[in-house]
Amino acid sequence: MEQTRLKILATTFAGVAVCTLIFLSGPEPLEASLPEDKPLVSVSTLERTVVANVVTALGVLAPRQSLELTTQVPGEVVWVSDNLEAGGQVAEGDKLLRIDERDYKIEVASAAARYAQAEANIDIEEGRAEIARLEWAAWQASQDDDLPASPLALRVPQRAEAVARLKAIDAELDRAKLDLERTAVKAPWPATVVEANAIVGQVLSVGEVTATLFPLDYAVVELQVPVKTVRLLETGINRIELLPVHDLSVAPVVGTFEGIVRNLTDDTRLATVRIRIDEPLDHEGWAYGMHLEARLVAGEQRRVAVIPADLIVSGNLIWIYRDGTAQRHQIYPVENRDQKVYVEDNFAGGDALIVERPIGLFDGARVDVAGG
């Protein structure tokens, strides 16, 4: 029993001795060391300038109007222009299709013959009236009487009837000529063909749609712009530039401002800005229905700061040097140009751009300027 206790005590003392030895012979504890020097940053002067107010919006190129070309006389289609197909372009007055005109020529000839007959009837009536006047004058001389002759006796109503008949036939002739002219369907103005339905041999009825045309002279773009943004344009618009959304690198097309319509309803406070583009399809790659970006350059100018695009970090933030500290600063872009971003000038007078900074720099850290 006594030996067991002695073994336990010996083991305990040996363990304590080993732990003490390890503690005394182990490595020195680590001590935190704070850098004595502040981080270095490189800065550049903040560039400021003035630019015109620019309103950017998206819209769709639309025709100023759409025309469904219909027939005004019935008949069989005997000829169709090669340009009367989807995508074709026609000039003002171009013949697009022709309806069989033979029946209409016959009607014109028939009306012309009736007109000639009616003219002859007037000549006959005038001759009869002259005979009637002479007979009446002879009768008065034999009777020694000055009684006036009745209009009927002098054939006045008969001549009036002949004249009225001539006018009616003249109207019929005009109608027949007009129907004959309408057998040739023409383009009312320069247009592009959106849809065509006429083929040779087809029998058309009155009012049947043969094609849908969009005019070529000018088109419109309607932009939906917030009312508060439209106020930037109240001083006037110096220039309107339009670019296809699919290729913003091409040279812009200049548009013309037509007006503003404010759409103030319960669910929106937008204004419609209407832009006119002359001869839109003359521009390579342009087509009705394409999406366009419009830049409306106003007459009024605003102060902006110019920021190199590569200095902007996520969330439209940049690093600036202010009062001995590095700070992250929120920017509000106005426009992009040549790898530079023009932003609202919301900087203090002594601010500078941080162009180089150490990794791990935190917002508000005290810094020194390299070379300063």
C-alpha positions in Angstrom: 0.0 0.0 0.0 2.8 2.3 1.0 4.7 1.5 -2.2 1.7 2.4 -4.4 1.4 5.8 -2.9 5.1 6.4 -3.4 4.7 5.5 -7.1 1.8 7.9 -7.6 3.7 10.7 -5.9 6.8 10.0 -8.0 4.8 10.0 -11.2 3.1 13.3 -10.3 6.4 15.0 -9.5 7.9 13.7 -12.8 5.0 15.2 -14.8 5.2 18.5 -13.0 9.0 18.6 -13.7 8.5 17.9 -17.4 5.8 20.6 -17.8 8.0 23.1 -16.0 10.9 22.2 -18.3 8.7 22.6 -21.4 7.4 26.0 -20.3 10.9 27.3 -19.4 12.5 26.1 -22.6 9.7 27.0 -25.1 9.7 29.9 -27.7 9.1 33.4 -26.7 5.4 34.5 -26.9 4.4 36.6 -30.0 4.0 40.3 -29.6 1.8 42.4 -31.8 3.6 45.1 -33.7 1.9 48.0 -35.3 3.6 49.8 -38.2 4.9 53.1 -37.3 4.5 54.6 -40.9 1.1 55.5 -42.6 0.2 53.8 -45.9 1.4 55.7 -49.1 -0.9 56.6 -51.9 -0.4 58.3 -55.3 -2.8 61.0 -56.2 -3.6 63.2 -59.2 -5.3 66.5 -59.6 -9.1 66.4 -60.0 -10.1 67.7 -63.4 -13.2 69.9 -63.6 -15.0 71.3 -66.7 -18.4 72.3 -67.9 -20.6 70.3 -70.4 -24.0 70.7 -71.8 -26.9 68.9 -70.2 -27.5 65.7 -72.1 -30.7 63.6 -71.8 -30.3 60.0 -73.0 -33.3 57.8 -73.8 -34.3 54.8 -75.8 -37.0 54.7 -78.5 -38.2 52.8 -81.6 -38.0 54.0 -85.2 -41.6 54.2 -86.4 -43.2 55.4 -89.6 -45.1 58.7 -89.4 -48.1 56.9 -90.8 -49.1 53.5 -92.3 -51.2 53.0 -95.4 -53.2 50.0 -96.4 -53.4 50.2 -100.2 -56.8 49.0 -101.3 -58.6 48.6 -104.7 -61.3 51.1 -105.8 -62.6 49.0 -108.7 -63.1 45.2 -109.0 -61.3 43.0 -111.5 -58.6 40.6 -112.3 -54.9 41.5 -111.7 -53.0 41.4 -115.0 -49.7 43.0 -113.9 -47.8 43.5 -110.6 -44.6 45.6 -110.2 -41.4 43.8 -109.2 -41.1 46.4 -106.4 -44.4 45.3 -104.9 -42.9 42.9 -102.4 -41.9 43.1 -98.7 -38.8 45.3 -98.4 -39.3 46.9 -101.8 -39.2 50.7 -102.2 -41.4 52.7 -104.6 -41.4 56.4 -105.7 -44.4 58.7 -105.7 -46.6 57.9 -108.7 -45.0 54.5 -109.4 -47.5 51.9 -110.8 -47.8 49.0 -108.4 -50.4 46.8 -110.1 -52.9 46.9 -112.9 -56.4 45.5 -113.1 -57.9 44.2 -116.4 -59.0 47.5 -118.0 -60.9 46.2 -121.0 -64.4 46.4 -119.5 -63.7 49.9 -118.3 -62.5 51.0 -121.7 -65.8 49.7 -123.1 -67.7 51.7 -120.5 -65.8 54.9 -121.4 -66.5 54.4 -125.1 -70.2 53.7 -124.4 -70.5 56.8 -122.2 -68.7 58.9 -124.9 -71.1 57.7 -127.5 -74.1 58.6 -125.4 -72.5 62.0 -124.7 -72.2 62.7 -128.4 -75.8 61.6 -128.9 -77.0 63.9 -126.2 -75.1 66.8 -127.8 -76.8 66.0 -131.1 -80.1 66.0 -129.4 -79.5 69.5 -128.0 -78.7 70.7 -131.5 -81.9 69.1 -132.8 -83.9 70.7 -130.0 -82.4 74.1 -130.8 -83.4 73.7 -134.4 -87.0 72.7 -133.4 -87.2 75.7 -131.1 -86.1 78.0 -133.9 -88.8 76.6 -136.1 -91.4 77.0 -133.3 -90.4 80.6 -132.8 -90.8 81.3 -136.6 -94.2 79.6 -136.8 -95.4 81.5 -133.8 -94.3 84.8 -135.3 -96.1 83.9 -138.5 -99.3 83.0 -136.7 -99.3 86.3 -134.7 -98.9 88.2 -138.0 -101.9 86.5 -139.5 -104.0 87.0 -136.4 -102.9 90.6 -135.8 -102.4 89.6 -132.1 -99.5 90.1 -129.7 -100.3 87.3 -127.3 -97.0 85.9 -125.9 -96.1 82.3 -126.8 -96.0 79.7 -124.1 -92.7 78.0 -123.2 -94.1 74.7 -124.2 -95.0 76.0 -127.7 -91.4 77.3 -128.1 -90.0 73.9 -126.9 -88.2 75.5 -123.9 -88.8 72.5 -121.6 -87.7 70.0 -124.3 -84.4 71.8 -124.7 -83.9 72.0 -120.9 -84.5 68.2 -120.8 -81.9 67.6 -123.5 -79.3 69.8 -121.6 -80.0 67.9 -118.4 -79.6 64.6 -120.2 -76.2 65.8 -121.5 -75.0 66.7 -118.0 -76.0 63.3 -116.7 -74.2 61.5 -119.4 -71.2 63.8 -118.9 -71.1 62.7 -115.3 -71.3 59.1 -116.4 -68.4 59.6 -118.7 -66.3 61.2 -116.0 -67.1 58.2 -113.7 -66.2 55.7 -116.5 -62.9 57.5 -117.1 -62.2 57.6 -113.3 -62.8 53.9 -113.0 -60.5 53.3 -116.0 -57.8 55.4 -114.3 -58.3 53.4 -111.0 -57.4 50.1 -112.7 -53.8 51.3 -112.3 -52.9 51.3 -108.6 -50.1 53.8 -107.9 -48.0 54.8 -104.9 -49.3 58.0 -103.3 -45.8 59.0 -102.0 -42.3 57.5 -101.7 -42.7 54.4 -99.6 -41.2 51.1 -98.5 -43.4 48.0 -98.9 -44.1 46.2 -95.6 -46.5 43.6 -97.0 -47.8 42.7 -100.4 -50.8 40.5 -101.2 -51.5 40.9 -105.0 -50.6 38.3 -107.6 -51.3 38.1 -111.3 -54.6 36.3 -112.0 -56.1 37.2 -108.6 -59.7 38.6 -108.8 -60.0 41.6 -106.5 -63.1 43.1 -105.0 -63.6 46.7 -104.1 -61.7 47.6 -100.8 -59.4 44.6 -100.8 -56.0 45.3 -99.3 -53.2 44.7 -101.8 -50.2 46.1 -99.9 -49.1 47.9 -96.7 -46.8 50.9 -97.2 -44.7 53.0 -94.9 -43.6 56.5 -96.1 -39.9 57.1 -96.8 -39.8 60.9 -96.4 -39.5 60.9 -92.6 -40.0 58.8 -89.6 -40.5 59.5 -85.9 -39.1 58.3 -82.6 -41.1 58.8 -79.4 -39.0 58.8 -76.2 -40.5 58.2 -72.8 -38.6 60.6 -70.4 -39.3 61.4 -66.7 -40.7 64.9 -66.3 -37.9 65.9 -63.9 -35.4 65.0 -66.7 -37.4 66.9 -69.3 -36.9 70.1 -67.3 -33.2 70.0 -68.4 -34.4 70.7 -71.9 -36.5 73.7 -71.1 -33.7 76.1 -72.1 -33.7 74.6 -75.6 -32.2 71.7 -77.5 -29.0 72.4 -79.5 -28.6 69.0 -81.1 -30.3 65.6 -81.2 -28.1 62.5 -82.0 -29.5 59.1 -82.8 -27.6 55.8 -82.8 -28.7 52.2 -83.3 -28.6 50.3 -80.0 -26.9 47.4 -81.7 -23.9 49.5 -82.8 -23.2 52.7 -80.8 -19.9 53.1 -82.5 -21.2 54.4 -85.8 -21.6 58.1 -86.7 -24.8 59.5 -85.1 -27.7 60.6 -87.2 -29.1 64.1 -86.5 -32.8 64.3 -85.7 -35.2 67.2 -85.4 -37.2 68.1 -82.2 -40.9 68.1 -82.8 -42.4 68.6 -79.4 -43.1 67.3 -75.9 -46.4 65.7 -74.7 -46.6 65.3 -70.9 -48.4 62.1 -69.8 -49.4 62.9 -66.3 -51.6 60.0 -65.0 -52.0 58.2 -61.7 -49.5 55.5 -62.5 -46.8 57.5 -64.4 -45.2 60.9 -64.5 -43.5 60.6 -67.9 -43.3 62.9 -70.9 -43.2 61.8 -74.6 -40.5 63.6 -76.6 -41.1 63.3 -80.3 -38.2 63.3 -82.7 -38.3 63.5 -86.5 -35.7 61.7 -88.7 -35.7 62.7 -92.4 -35.2 59.9 -95.0 -34.5 57.3 -92.3 -33.9 54.3 -94.5 -31.1 56.1 -96.4 -28.9 55.3 -93.4 -27.1 52.0 -93.7 -28.6 49.3 -91.6 -31.7 51.3 -90.5 -35.1 49.7 -90.6 -38.5 50.5 -89.1 -38.9 48.9 -85.7 -35.2 49.1 -84.8 -34.3 50.4 -81.3 -32.4 53.7 -81.1 -30.5 55.6 -78.4 -31.2 59.3 -78.5 -28.9 62.0 -77.0 -30.6 65.3 -76.6 -28.0 68.0 -76.0 -29.5 71.0 -74.1 -28.5 74.6 -74.3 -27.8 74.9 -70.6 -24.4 73.7 -69.2 -23.4 72.1 -65.9 -20.2 71.7 -64.0 -18.7 68.2 -63.9 -15.6 66.3 -62.8 -13.7 64.1 -65.3 -12.8 60.7 -63.9 -10.6 58.0 -65.7 -12.8 55.0 -66.2 -10.3 52.6 -64.8 -10.4 54.3 -61.4 -14.1 53.5 -60.8 -14.8 50.5 -58.6 -18.0 48.5 -58.1 -21.0 50.6 -57.1 -19.8 53.7 -58.9 -17.3 54.5 -56.2 -13.8 56.0 -56.4 -11.0 56.6 -53.9 -10.2 60.2 -53.1 -7.6 61.9 -50.9 -9.3 64.4 -48.5 -7.8 66.0 -45.4 -5.1 63.4 -44.9 -7.3 60.4 -45.3 -8.3 58.0 -48.0 -12.0 57.9 -48.6 -14.4 56.0 -50.9 -16.6 58.6 -52.7 -19.9 58.0 -54.5 -20.1 59.4 -58.1 -23.1 60.1 -60.4 -22.2 59.7 -64.1 -23.5 62.1 -66.7 -21.9 60.6 -69.8 -19.0 58.5 -71.0 -16.5 59.7 -73.6 -13.0 58.4 -74.7 -12.4 56.2 -71.6 -13.4 59.0 -69.3 -16.5 59.4 -67.2 -18.1 62.8 -66.7 -19.8 62.9 -63.3 -21.6 65.4 -61.2 -19.2 67.7 -59.4 -19.9 66.7 -55.8 -16.3 67.1 -54.6 -14.7 69.5 -52.1 -12.2 72.1 -53.2 -9.1 70.2 -51.9 -10.0 66.7 -53.0 -7.6 64.7 -55.2 -8.0 61.4 -57.0 -6.1 58.4 -55.6 -4.6 56.6 -58.6 -2.5 54.0 -56.6 -3.2 52.6 -53.2 -1.9 49.6 -51.1 -4.0 46.5 -50.9 -6.2 46.3 -47.8 -6.6 50.1 -47.5 -9.8 50.8 -45.5 -12.2 53.8 -45.8 -11.1 56.7 -43.7 -7.5 55.5 -43.1 -4.9 58.1 -42.5 -2.4 58.1 -45.4 0.6 59.9 -46.7 1.0 61.0 -50.3 3.9 59.5 -52.2 6.4 62.2 -53.2 4.5 64.7 -51.1 
